[in-house]
Amino acid sequence: MEENSTQPQVIYFSPTPWYKRRLLWAFLGILLLIPVGFYLVKNYLISSSPSQPVPTSSPIVSPANPLIAKAKSIGYEIIWISPEDQTGRTVFYKERPKAELDFRSTGLVYTQASGSATQRLISYMAGTFISFEDLTDSSDLYLNFINPQTGISLPKARLILSKNNPLKTFFRVENLSYGTNNPFNEVNNAAEGNLGMLSDWQVDKLKKIIQTGDAVVVSLTAKDKNGNLVNQTDSNKELIGTLLVIRRFDGQKQIEKELGK
């Protein structure tokens, strides 16, 4: 009889299966790595990076120019002003009701041409003064300026300073102290702000009160022999200004102060 040589199979029972033991060791390894990683980040990565100031409060916002609130109390809204402006020389406004002048907005402002339903004229240009430009054959000046809200150059305007030129450029200062809540009294102050004609001004004094960054307005309409409004141009096809306007709170009094009168 053939003897069966097969040994009985012995099965060992393990309370923890092999795959579970591996998961346990992996979990323990992660627990050990957490403090090590924290130590490395704290002592090497953070210490080697550039130091940064720790914010203690929200960023400081520069206070608005107080002239904005002043204009609002008078009854109009400033739409552009230099932060350093203390006299109103850089002011542009939305509109200024009940004032002596109301050259609102910035850039080119149009008006309807006489006797035409479609043709428009440039009534005036309001912009930030950049520079004066000399003419080789005249004592007149070209005025270069830009729209402060877009930074785009406006067409240059010719200012008449020559005494023998039949055309004239008048000169005025707007008193920004007038508005809805402080209306201009035309009866008592008809001549206020009138600075005469540019041909009566010396160029050095003109340059003293008109500086780079100032708000300037150049009116461009005149009446032709038939009484129709037109835009006039010179031989270089540049627009001729009929009125130059600058701006100050307290108007003419502030100009006299700047000229040392």
ZANUNU-111007 format. One record per residue (C-alpha): y, z, x. Coordinates in steps of 0.001 Angstrom, whole numbers, plus 500000, padded with zeros to 6 digits. Example, Ala and Ser with C-alpha at 12.3 -4.5 7.8 and 13.67 -1.06 7.14 Angstrom:
# residues 2
495500507800512300;498940507140513670;
***
This chain:
# residues 261
500000500000500000;503285498918501444;505666501694502071;509196501219500739;511519501639503717;514783501522501686;516781504701502137;518372506302499159;522142505456498929;524373508397499439;527727508259497637;530418510618498876;532899511687496245;536532511879497373;538996513788495239;541830511408496411;541158507646496521;542194505833499729;545018503844498125;546585507004496741;546459508607500193;548441505675501577;551101506011498873;551362509730499637;551884509119503367;554489506416502616;556370508794500325;556350511547502963;557599509047505546;560549508084503343;561445511753502857;561514512198506634;563621509078507187;566407510114504771;567867512961506912;567383510903510086;569282507985508556;572054510285507344;572397511742510846;572628508288512452;575233507044509975;577346510163510314;577282510461514095;577250506840515195;578428504380512599;581234506450511096;582448507944514361;582561504534516040;584551502822513266;588394502796513380;589953505812511735;591561505144508360;594306507242506762;593108509181503800;595220508465500745;596673511623499290;598295510034496247;598902506696494530;601023504126496482;604771504726496308;606597502109494256;610131501315495444;612696502217492802;614302499274490990;617838498297491947;620097500634489901;622293497664488950;619466496492486662;619860499641484552;623645499339484752;623542495798483340;621155496905480607;623583499652479544;626349497011479338;624159494850477128;622483492117479184;619369491575481276;619253490782484989;616487488300485844;617062488181489620;618767490448492145;618352491294495809;616935494818496332;619816495644498717;622590494369496439;625153497072495595;627969494942494137;626242492323491965;626812489439494354;623171488232494030;622784488682490257;621338486124487854;621068487052484196;619315485895481036;622486485726478937;625728487721478773;627171487804475245;630810488818474708;631642488327478382;634412486192479882;631817483749481259;628168483156480414;626511481001483071;622997482108482198;619665481395483885;618982479653487221;618631476057488393;619976472997486597;621404473522483109;622032470443481002;624394469483478201;624525466510475848;626649463577476967;629555462588474737;628666459963472119;624979459815473077;621955461297471371;619700460786474366;621791460980477559;622155464358479230;624591465595481852;624200468475484283;626518471118482879;626156473448485870;623818474592488617;623135478271489327;621437479177492571;621282481251495721;623777480167498375;622279478955501660;625138477390503623;628280475312503699;628092471856505233;631116470247506897;632134466669506169;633158464476509090;636022462742507267;637386465508505051;638206469207504832;635932469391501774;632603471193502000;629124470548500698;627413473595499240;623662473975499826;621728476311497560;618298476914496024;616798478120492784;615884481753493624;612987481803491167;611240478728492577;612626478405496111;613319474713495419;616540473202496753;619157472208494199;621232469024494593;624076469692496998;627546469909495465;630848468818496953;633644471380496828;637184469998496997;639306471796499594;641515468873500515;645061469317499177;645721465584498829;642596464897496739;643455464265493069;640189465988492129;640142469788492228;637542472548492391;638660475723490665;637446479130491835;636517482181489757;634675485487490027;632619486759487109;633116490411486280;629580491609485579;630930494777483982;631424492879480698;628765492385478045;627760493265474503;628551496963474893;631751496328476876;633231493093475471;635818491071477335;639300491197475778;640721487719476302;644142488614474895;644802491299477499;642837489806480400;643198486027480096;643735485494483833;641065487932485008;638734486471487598;640911483442488282;640952482876492042;642968479664491904;641867476393493454;639638476120496518;642295473971498178;644469477117498313;641830479045500254;641326479274503991;637744478493504934;637297481690506962;638262483828503941;636012481775501724;633100482387504073;633887486102504075;633202486486500363;630458483853500008;627468484694502165;623851483578502410;621886485067499527;624819485244497097;624565483941493548;626806480925493043;627427478681490048;628880475187490314;630150473580487117;629821469798487244;631406468313484131;634839466716483883;636571464531481313;637149460859481988;640207458890480824;638669458567477362;638076462301477063;634309462033477468;632363464512479576;630965463009482777;629343464049486034;631435462886488981;629954461872492337;631454461058495715;630862458013497931;627587459591499112;626447459942495481;626648463731495744;627822465672492705;631414466959492719;631952470528491594;634821471173489200;634411474960489236;632843477382491714;631875480820490417;630759483923492328;629755487304490874;630606490973491283;630648494127489220;634375494944488871;635121491274489517;638427490572491228;638940494193492333;635727494013494363;636797490700495952;640152492213496985;638272495131498509;636091492783500571;639161490872501771;640866494118502779;643712493823500305;
***
